[in-house]
Amino acid sequence: NSVNARRAFIIAMVFVSAALFALMVVMAYFKDVIRSKDEAEQKLDCWCLGEIHHERKRVKLKDRLRGRKQSILITHPETGFRYVATMSKLRRRVEQHMPRGKILMVTSVLENEGKSTVSTNLALAMAKKYERVLLIDLDLHKPACQKVMDHENPQFFTHDVIEGKVALKDAVVTDKLSRMDMLFAKRCDARVTDGLIHSQGLVTLMEQARAHYDFVVIDLPPMAVVPDSEAVMEHVDGSLLVIR
């Protein structure tokens, strides 16, 4: 009896592929991840202040050729109404949980979860209501707020203020459209960053921001990467965890 090797190989591959697909489905179903608002509140033991739906980035042809990505900002006319409304709702819920607070820190667990985009847009949403709003990029390992705002290089950065080289009022830059003040960060060496986060200069920066602004949003690095968020937590009034 002759054996059709090609037919036997195809049948075997079909069965193996089906088995692997079924295994992937089972593993995805039982994987310990957060898929909904209820799971977030249950597994993290915290309040879920909102769900931000995916907003597709609109990249123009010339930006695509240059390898540039357009940030998602609520001040852009091309940003969807649903995204803008979600940020406004998030602003109100943050205010409800911080009735007398001024300083909010925003972080995430891992990288690329959207914390810098959320920090920037939440600060822009606050700027629509409050007269003096400050956005501080305190991610000294991988800063992104300047890139999100698509702003040119400033003269001074966050570490300059912490080290006492310049006053806060002289280091901030103001967004022309929203009138929001911004303090951008520059990537620093890991050995220098730890000293800056635990220095008296950071305490002074927090005190100055609290005294001169109605609301302050701080963008911090992911918690699973560096312990900066735990060190800054004692100086703020509330914390927001962004989860993808």
Beta strands, then each sheet from edge to edge (+ up, - down):
strand 1: 103-108
strand 2: 133-137
strand 3: 173-174
strand 4: 181-183
strand 5: 215-219
strand 6: 238-242
sheet 1: 3+ 4- 2- 5- 1- 6-
end
